[in-house]
């Protein structure tokens, strides 16, 4: 700033321009205050304070802003920016991107009227879809606020809920894909429509992308009318002009041929409906009318023996049983059976020396000739029940192993009492201290039952195999007879 004083004024000179700050005539004293508060007129010959403000001397004000348009010569073109990095340090956030070509909810037309493709292109033009070269728009989910394109030639496109993807810079140079939703007010569903326009001379129009569930044989065009078959065979029933009989001239050659065609039983005609069986036998289980035959036999027997059970007096050779004593004591019974009693320790040694029988309990006897035996006289038994029919499976699943007692080193062989106690409890006994014992003697009866089951299964298999062999032999004999007739 340059201050100059003229004859009557205090001047400020800037950029060739003179600014009058103060009329200095008749001033006794002068105080210059820069950027002060108030500029007041004073009477002549009085002390005066001059407020030097930026506006008064033509200087720029401090603490202010300008809009971009106020700055002349400013260029924000990328090419004019110096010192910029060769690559960006990050992608801009979605909120930082302006003029985005995506509208997630747009009402096409605001009503549910029908429109043409040209009107639809005008909608996109007004949205600015062609100004950016790419745009994505989705129709709002309102049937009443979105229109339908009806002139596609491949289906009605209801724009409610549809996604519209636009690539191109004009309505005559674009590709548009419309994906319609799974439900629609008045258009097709679950389909993609594509509009291509490369100019009027290149057949602009729509086509639809078919769903896989719509690709039927009839929908495929351009397929050949006939196809060359691959290598295959036919059954006799599929041959329409198969001869009903063999020419006589071919019989001899066919009979002498090393290999002949095979025929199924259903292909052989004029076969008898029944065949006389060859000599054979049947097990009892193979007789279907056994019960009826048995009933007929009983009816033919004397009625005195089959219409009722015989009375006790009619039964001969019956055993002698004890009579009931009125006292209820066993010792008072007459005709009671002789049941051996357990031996004392003193008599056991004596009988061992004399090789006599030793009775341990009334059902267990040891003799020098027969060894340890159990009483099994059926006269002393009651409540007979057969072992279960699945005994074989229990035996097959039973564990068997060699082992050592924990307090011995001798190797033994056996099974597990815990396995059998819930399957055949009669084999297992629990002692007072909780130790479980297993009766290997009684186990022989279980093995006998399992052996019977196995035998029955084998007999059933033999019967089934024999029936199959007999059937095959019958068919073979029939075919042999047929061949002999043809030779």
C-alpha positions as CSV (number, residue, x, y, z in Angstrom):
1,X,0.0,0.0,0.0
2,X,1.3,3.5,-0.9
3,X,-0.1,6.5,0.9
4,X,0.3,9.9,-0.8
5,X,-0.7,13.3,0.4
6,X,-2.0,15.9,-2.0
7,X,-2.7,19.5,-1.2
8,X,-6.0,18.8,0.5
9,X,-6.5,14.9,0.6
10,X,-4.8,11.8,2.0
11,X,-4.6,9.4,-1.0
12,X,-4.1,5.7,-1.4
13,X,-2.5,4.5,-4.6
14,X,-2.9,0.9,-5.9
15,X,-2.5,-0.5,-9.4
16,X,-2.5,2.9,-11.0
17,X,-5.7,4.0,-9.2
18,X,-5.9,6.8,-6.6
19,X,-8.3,6.3,-3.7
20,X,-9.2,9.3,-1.5
21,X,-9.0,8.3,2.1
22,X,-9.4,11.6,3.9
23,X,-9.8,15.3,3.2
24,X,-6.8,16.6,5.2
25,X,-7.6,20.3,5.0
26,X,-7.9,22.0,8.4
27,X,-7.1,18.9,10.4
28,X,-5.2,19.5,13.6
29,X,-4.3,15.9,14.3
30,X,-4.8,12.6,12.5
31,X,-4.9,9.0,13.7
32,X,-5.0,6.2,11.1
33,X,-6.7,3.0,12.2
34,X,-6.4,-0.1,9.9
35,X,-9.5,-2.3,9.6
36,X,-11.2,-0.4,12.4
37,X,-14.7,-0.3,13.4
38,X,-16.4,2.9,12.5
39,X,-15.6,5.8,10.0
40,X,-17.1,9.0,11.5
41,X,-17.3,12.5,10.2
42,X,-15.6,15.1,12.4
43,X,-15.7,18.8,12.5
44,X,-12.8,20.7,11.0
45,X,-9.9,21.6,13.2
46,X,-10.7,18.6,15.5
47,X,-8.7,15.4,16.1
48,X,-9.9,12.7,13.7
49,X,-9.5,8.9,13.5
50,X,-9.5,7.4,10.0
51,X,-10.7,3.8,9.6
52,X,-8.7,2.1,6.8
53,X,-10.8,-0.8,5.6
54,X,-10.0,-3.2,2.7
55,X,-12.9,-1.9,0.8
56,X,-11.8,1.7,1.3
57,X,-8.3,1.0,-0.1
58,X,-9.4,-1.6,-2.8
59,X,-7.9,-4.6,-1.0
60,X,-9.5,-8.1,-0.8
61,X,-11.4,-8.9,2.3
62,X,-10.1,-11.7,4.6
63,X,-12.1,-14.8,5.8
64,X,-14.4,-15.3,2.8
65,X,-15.2,-18.0,0.1
66,X,-15.9,-18.2,-3.6
67,X,-17.9,-20.6,-5.7
68,X,-16.1,-22.5,-8.4
69,X,-17.7,-20.4,-11.2
70,X,-16.2,-17.2,-9.7
71,X,-12.7,-18.5,-10.3
72,X,-11.7,-17.8,-13.9
73,X,-9.2,-20.1,-15.7
74,X,-9.8,-23.0,-13.2
75,X,-9.8,-26.4,-15.0
76,X,-10.7,-29.7,-13.2
77,X,-10.1,-31.9,-16.3
78,X,-8.1,-35.0,-15.4
79,X,-5.5,-34.2,-18.0
80,X,-4.9,-30.7,-16.5
81,X,-4.3,-31.9,-13.0
82,X,-0.7,-32.2,-12.1
83,X,0.9,-34.3,-9.5
84,X,-1.9,-36.9,-9.6
85,X,-1.0,-40.5,-8.8
86,X,-0.7,-43.0,-11.6
87,X,-3.2,-45.3,-9.9
88,X,-6.0,-44.5,-7.5
89,X,-5.4,-45.4,-3.9
90,X,-9.0,-46.6,-3.4
91,X,-12.3,-47.0,-5.1
92,X,-14.8,-44.2,-4.4
93,X,-17.6,-45.1,-2.0
94,X,-21.1,-45.6,-3.4
95,X,-22.2,-42.3,-1.8
96,X,-19.4,-40.5,-3.5
97,X,-20.4,-41.6,-7.0
98,X,-22.8,-39.2,-8.7
99,X,-25.1,-39.8,-11.6
100,X,-25.2,-43.5,-10.8
101,X,-27.0,-45.4,-13.7
102,X,-29.1,-47.6,-11.2
103,X,-32.5,-47.0,-9.9
104,X,-33.6,-49.8,-7.5
105,X,-37.3,-48.8,-7.6
106,X,-38.9,-47.0,-10.5
107,X,-42.5,-46.9,-11.5
108,X,-42.7,-47.3,-15.2
109,X,-45.5,-45.0,-16.3
110,X,-47.2,-44.8,-12.9
111,X,-50.2,-46.9,-14.2
112,X,-50.9,-50.3,-15.5
113,X,-51.6,-49.3,-19.1
114,X,-50.3,-51.2,-22.1
115,X,-47.4,-49.6,-24.0
116,X,-45.3,-50.2,-27.1
117,X,-41.6,-50.9,-27.3
118,X,-41.1,-47.3,-28.6
119,X,-42.8,-45.9,-25.5
120,X,-40.7,-48.1,-23.3
121,X,-37.5,-46.8,-25.0
122,X,-38.8,-43.2,-24.4
123,X,-39.1,-44.1,-20.7
124,X,-35.5,-45.2,-20.6
125,X,-34.4,-42.1,-22.6
126,X,-36.0,-39.8,-20.0
127,X,-34.3,-41.8,-17.2
128,X,-30.9,-41.0,-18.8
129,X,-30.2,-44.6,-19.5
130,X,-28.5,-43.8,-22.8
131,X,-26.5,-40.9,-21.5
132,X,-24.1,-43.0,-19.5
133,X,-23.9,-46.0,-21.8
134,X,-25.1,-48.3,-19.0
135,X,-28.0,-48.4,-16.6
136,X,-29.9,-50.7,-14.3
137,X,-33.5,-50.1,-13.2
138,X,-36.0,-52.2,-11.3
139,X,-39.8,-51.7,-11.6
140,X,-41.4,-51.0,-8.3
141,X,-43.4,-53.9,-6.8
142,X,-46.8,-52.5,-7.7
143,X,-49.0,-54.0,-10.4
144,X,-51.0,-50.8,-10.7
145,X,-48.0,-48.4,-11.0
146,X,-46.1,-50.2,-13.8
147,X,-47.1,-50.6,-17.4
148,X,-46.9,-53.7,-19.7
149,X,-45.1,-54.0,-23.1
150,X,-47.5,-55.8,-25.4
151,X,-45.9,-55.6,-28.8
152,X,-42.8,-57.8,-28.3
153,X,-44.1,-60.7,-30.3
154,X,-42.7,-63.2,-27.7
155,X,-44.8,-62.4,-24.7
156,X,-46.3,-59.6,-22.5
157,X,-43.7,-58.0,-20.3
158,X,-45.3,-56.5,-17.1
159,X,-42.6,-54.2,-15.7
160,X,-43.7,-54.5,-12.1
161,X,-40.8,-56.1,-10.2
162,X,-38.9,-56.5,-13.4
163,X,-35.1,-55.8,-13.7
164,X,-34.2,-53.7,-16.7
165,X,-30.5,-53.6,-17.8
166,X,-29.5,-51.2,-20.5
167,X,-26.3,-51.1,-22.6
168,X,-26.0,-48.5,-25.4
169,X,-25.9,-44.8,-26.1
170,X,-29.3,-44.4,-27.9
171,X,-32.6,-46.1,-28.5
172,X,-31.3,-47.2,-32.0
173,X,-28.0,-48.5,-30.7
174,X,-28.7,-50.6,-27.6
175,X,-29.2,-54.0,-26.0
176,X,-31.8,-54.2,-23.2
177,X,-32.4,-57.3,-21.0
178,X,-35.6,-57.5,-18.9
179,X,-35.8,-60.2,-16.2
180,X,-39.5,-60.6,-15.2
181,X,-40.4,-61.9,-11.7
182,X,-42.0,-65.2,-10.6
183,X,-45.5,-63.7,-10.4
184,X,-47.1,-61.0,-12.6
185,X,-50.3,-59.0,-12.9
186,X,-50.9,-59.6,-16.6
187,X,-47.6,-60.7,-18.1
188,X,-45.4,-63.8,-18.4
189,X,-43.3,-65.0,-15.4
190,X,-39.9,-66.6,-14.8
191,X,-38.4,-65.5,-18.1
192,X,-35.7,-63.2,-19.6
193,X,-36.5,-61.0,-22.6
194,X,-33.8,-59.3,-24.7
195,X,-34.3,-56.4,-27.1
196,X,-31.5,-55.7,-29.7
197,X,-31.4,-52.6,-31.9
198,X,-28.5,-51.9,-34.1
199,X,-30.4,-49.7,-36.5
200,X,-33.6,-50.1,-38.5
201,X,-31.7,-51.9,-41.3
202,X,-30.8,-54.8,-38.9
203,X,-34.1,-56.0,-37.7
204,X,-34.5,-54.6,-34.2
205,X,-36.7,-56.6,-32.0
206,X,-37.3,-58.9,-29.0
207,X,-36.5,-62.5,-28.3
208,X,-37.2,-64.6,-25.2
209,X,-34.8,-66.9,-23.4
210,X,-36.7,-70.2,-22.9
211,X,-36.7,-72.0,-19.5
212,X,-35.3,-75.5,-19.4
213,X,-38.8,-76.9,-18.4
214,X,-40.2,-75.4,-21.6
215,X,-37.7,-77.2,-24.0
216,X,-40.0,-79.9,-25.3
217,X,-39.3,-82.0,-28.4
218,X,-42.0,-80.1,-30.3
219,X,-40.5,-76.8,-29.4
220,X,-37.2,-77.7,-31.1
221,X,-37.1,-76.4,-34.7
222,X,-34.9,-77.6,-37.5
223,X,-34.5,-81.1,-36.2
224,X,-34.2,-83.9,-38.8
225,X,-37.3,-86.0,-39.6
226,X,-35.4,-89.4,-39.4
227,X,-32.3,-90.6,-37.5
228,X,-29.8,-93.3,-38.3
229,X,-30.3,-96.0,-35.6
230,X,-27.4,-97.2,-33.5
231,X,-26.5,-100.9,-33.2
232,X,-29.4,-102.7,-31.4
233,X,-31.5,-105.9,-31.3
234,X,-35.2,-106.7,-31.4
235,X,-37.3,-109.4,-29.8
236,X,-39.5,-111.6,-31.9
237,X,-42.7,-109.7,-30.7
238,X,-41.2,-106.5,-32.2
239,X,-40.9,-108.0,-35.7
240,X,-44.1,-107.2,-37.6
241,X,-43.6,-109.6,-40.6
242,X,-42.1,-112.5,-38.7
243,X,-43.2,-115.7,-40.5
244,X,-45.7,-117.9,-38.7
245,X,-43.9,-121.1,-39.8
246,X,-40.5,-122.1,-41.0
247,X,-40.2,-123.0,-44.7
248,X,-39.6,-126.7,-45.3
249,X,-36.4,-125.9,-47.2
250,X,-34.9,-124.3,-44.0
251,X,-35.9,-127.0,-41.5
252,X,-32.9,-129.2,-42.1
253,X,-30.4,-126.4,-42.1
254,X,-31.9,-125.0,-38.9
255,X,-31.8,-128.4,-37.1
256,X,-28.2,-129.0,-38.0
257,X,-27.0,-125.4,-37.2
258,X,-24.4,-125.4,-34.4
259,X,-26.2,-122.5,-32.6
260,X,-29.9,-121.8,-32.6
261,X,-31.9,-118.9,-31.4
262,X,-33.4,-119.2,-27.9
263,X,-37.0,-118.6,-27.2
264,X,-38.7,-117.7,-24.0
265,X,-41.5,-119.8,-22.6
266,X,-44.1,-117.2,-23.5
267,X,-43.0,-117.3,-27.2
268,X,-43.7,-121.0,-27.6
269,X,-47.2,-121.6,-28.9
270,X,-49.5,-124.6,-28.7
271,X,-47.8,-125.9,-25.5
272,X,-49.9,-128.0,-23.2
273,X,-51.5,-126.3,-20.2
274,X,-50.5,-129.1,-17.8
275,X,-47.7,-131.7,-17.6
276,X,-47.5,-135.1,-16.0
277,X,-45.0,-134.9,-13.2
278,X,-42.1,-137.3,-13.0
279,X,-41.7,-139.6,-10.0
280,X,-40.9,-137.5,-6.9
281,X,-41.6,-137.1,-3.2
282,X,-42.7,-134.3,-1.0
283,X,-41.9,-133.5,2.6
284,X,-44.8,-133.1,5.1
285,X,-44.5,-129.3,4.8
286,X,-45.0,-129.5,1.0
287,X,-48.5,-131.1,1.2
288,X,-50.9,-128.2,1.0
289,X,-54.1,-130.1,1.8
290,X,-52.7,-132.2,4.7
291,X,-55.1,-130.7,7.2
292,X,-58.1,-131.5,5.0
293,X,-56.9,-135.0,4.4
294,X,-56.2,-135.6,8.1
295,X,-59.7,-134.3,8.9
296,X,-61.2,-136.7,6.4
297,X,-59.2,-139.6,7.9
298,X,-60.5,-138.8,11.4
299,X,-64.0,-138.7,10.1
300,X,-63.6,-142.2,8.7
301,X,-62.2,-143.5,12.0
302,X,-64.4,-145.0,14.8
303,X,-66.2,-142.2,16.5
304,X,-65.5,-143.6,19.9
305,X,-61.9,-142.5,19.7
306,X,-62.0,-139.3,17.7
307,X,-64.9,-137.3,19.0
308,X,-63.5,-136.9,22.5
309,X,-60.4,-137.4,24.6
310,X,-60.2,-140.9,26.2
311,X,-61.0,-141.1,29.9
312,X,-58.3,-141.9,32.4
313,X,-59.7,-145.4,32.9
314,X,-59.5,-146.0,29.1
315,X,-55.8,-145.2,29.0
316,X,-53.6,-148.3,29.3
317,X,-50.0,-148.7,30.6
318,X,-50.2,-145.4,32.5
319,X,-47.5,-144.8,35.1
320,X,-48.1,-145.1,38.8
321,X,-48.5,-141.8,40.6
322,X,-48.5,-140.9,44.3
323,X,-51.8,-140.3,45.9
324,X,-52.5,-137.1,47.8
325,X,-52.1,-137.4,51.6
326,X,-54.6,-135.6,53.7
327,X,-51.8,-134.4,56.0
328,X,-50.1,-132.6,53.1
329,X,-46.8,-134.1,54.0
330,X,-44.7,-135.7,51.2
331,X,-43.7,-138.5,53.5
332,X,-47.4,-139.5,53.9
333,X,-47.9,-140.0,50.2
334,X,-48.5,-143.5,48.9
335,X,-46.8,-144.7,45.7
336,X,-44.4,-141.8,45.9
337,X,-41.4,-142.1,43.6
338,X,-38.0,-142.9,45.0
339,X,-35.9,-139.7,44.9
340,X,-32.3,-140.0,45.9
341,X,-31.0,-137.7,48.6
342,X,-27.8,-135.8,48.8
343,X,-24.8,-137.7,50.3
344,X,-22.9,-136.7,53.4
345,X,-19.2,-136.1,53.2
346,X,-18.5,-139.3,55.1
347,X,-20.4,-141.5,52.7
348,X,-18.9,-139.8,49.6
349,X,-15.4,-141.0,50.3
350,X,-16.7,-144.5,51.0
351,X,-18.6,-144.6,47.7
352,X,-15.6,-143.3,45.8
353,X,-13.5,-146.1,47.2
354,X,-16.1,-148.7,46.3
355,X,-16.9,-147.0,43.0
356,X,-20.5,-146.7,43.9
357,X,-23.0,-143.9,42.8
358,X,-22.7,-140.6,44.6
359,X,-25.8,-138.4,44.8
360,X,-25.0,-134.7,45.1
361,X,-28.6,-133.4,44.8
362,X,-31.8,-135.3,44.0
363,X,-31.2,-134.6,40.3
364,X,-27.4,-134.9,40.0
365,X,-25.7,-138.3,40.4
366,X,-22.0,-139.3,39.8
367,X,-21.1,-142.9,39.1
368,X,-17.8,-144.5,38.1
369,X,-19.2,-146.0,35.0
370,X,-21.3,-143.1,33.6
371,X,-19.6,-140.1,35.1
372,X,-21.6,-137.0,36.3
373,X,-25.3,-137.3,35.2
374,X,-28.5,-135.4,35.8
375,X,-31.9,-137.0,36.5
376,X,-34.0,-136.7,33.3
377,X,-36.9,-139.0,34.1
378,X,-40.0,-137.5,32.3
379,X,-42.2,-138.9,35.0
380,X,-41.0,-136.2,37.4
381,X,-41.4,-133.3,34.9
382,X,-44.2,-130.9,34.2
383,X,-45.0,-127.6,32.5
384,X,-43.3,-128.6,29.2
385,X,-42.5,-125.7,26.8
386,X,-40.5,-125.7,23.6
387,X,-37.4,-123.6,23.2
388,X,-38.0,-120.5,21.1
389,X,-37.8,-120.9,17.3
390,X,-34.9,-118.4,17.0
391,X,-32.5,-120.5,19.0
392,X,-30.3,-120.9,16.0
393,X,-29.7,-117.2,15.7
394,X,-29.0,-117.0,19.5
395,X,-26.3,-119.7,19.1
396,X,-24.8,-118.1,16.0
397,X,-24.5,-114.7,17.7
398,X,-23.2,-116.2,21.0
399,X,-19.6,-115.4,21.9
400,X,-17.0,-118.2,22.2
401,X,-13.4,-117.7,23.2
402,X,-10.5,-119.1,25.1
403,X,-9.6,-117.3,28.3
404,X,-7.7,-117.4,31.6
405,X,-9.3,-117.0,35.0
406,X,-7.7,-113.9,36.6
407,X,-6.3,-116.0,39.5
408,X,-5.1,-118.9,37.3
409,X,-2.8,-119.4,34.3
410,X,-4.5,-122.4,32.8
411,X,-6.3,-121.6,29.5
412,X,-10.0,-122.5,29.4
413,X,-12.7,-122.3,26.7
414,X,-16.2,-121.1,27.1
415,X,-18.9,-118.4,26.5
416,X,-20.4,-115.5,28.5
417,X,-23.1,-116.0,31.1
418,X,-24.1,-112.3,30.7
419,X,-24.9,-112.9,27.0
420,X,-27.3,-115.8,27.7
421,X,-29.0,-114.6,30.9
422,X,-31.6,-112.5,29.0
423,X,-31.9,-114.9,26.0
424,X,-32.3,-118.3,27.7
425,X,-32.3,-117.5,31.5
426,X,-32.4,-121.2,32.4
427,X,-28.7,-121.5,31.4
428,X,-27.6,-118.9,33.9
429,X,-27.6,-119.0,37.7
430,X,-26.5,-116.2,40.0
431,X,-24.9,-117.1,43.3
432,X,-25.3,-115.3,46.6
433,X,-22.2,-113.3,46.0
434,X,-23.4,-112.1,42.6
435,X,-21.2,-114.5,40.5
436,X,-23.0,-115.8,37.4
437,X,-22.6,-119.4,36.4
438,X,-23.4,-121.1,33.1
439,X,-24.7,-124.6,32.6
440,X,-22.7,-126.2,29.8
441,X,-24.7,-129.4,30.4
442,X,-28.0,-127.7,29.7
443,X,-26.4,-125.9,26.7
444,X,-26.3,-129.2,24.8
445,X,-30.1,-129.1,24.7
446,X,-29.9,-125.6,23.2
447,X,-27.4,-126.8,20.6
448,X,-29.8,-129.7,19.8
449,X,-32.6,-127.2,19.2
450,X,-30.3,-125.1,17.0
451,X,-29.3,-128.2,15.0
452,X,-32.9,-129.0,14.3
453,X,-33.6,-125.5,13.1
454,X,-30.6,-125.7,10.8
455,X,-31.7,-129.1,9.5
456,X,-35.2,-127.7,8.8
457,X,-33.7,-124.8,6.8
458,X,-31.5,-127.2,4.8
459,X,-34.6,-129.4,4.0
460,X,-36.5,-126.4,2.8
461,X,-33.6,-125.4,0.6
462,X,-33.4,-129.0,-0.8
463,X,-37.1,-128.9,-1.5
464,X,-36.9,-125.6,-3.3
465,X,-33.8,-126.6,-5.3
466,X,-35.5,-129.9,-6.3
467,X,-38.6,-128.0,-7.5
468,X,-36.5,-125.7,-9.5
469,X,-34.5,-128.6,-11.0
470,X,-37.7,-130.5,-11.8
471,X,-39.1,-127.4,-13.5
472,X,-36.0,-127.0,-15.6
473,X,-36.0,-130.7,-16.5
474,X,-39.6,-130.5,-17.6
475,X,-38.8,-127.5,-19.8
476,X,-35.8,-129.2,-21.2
477,X,-37.8,-132.4,-22.0
478,X,-40.5,-130.2,-23.7
479,X,-37.9,-128.4,-25.8
480,X,-36.2,-131.7,-26.7
481,X,-39.5,-133.1,-27.8
482,X,-40.2,-129.9,-29.8
483,X,-36.8,-130.1,-31.5
484,X,-37.3,-133.8,-32.3
485,X,-40.6,-133.0,-34.0
486,X,-38.8,-130.3,-36.1
487,X,-35.9,-132.6,-37.2
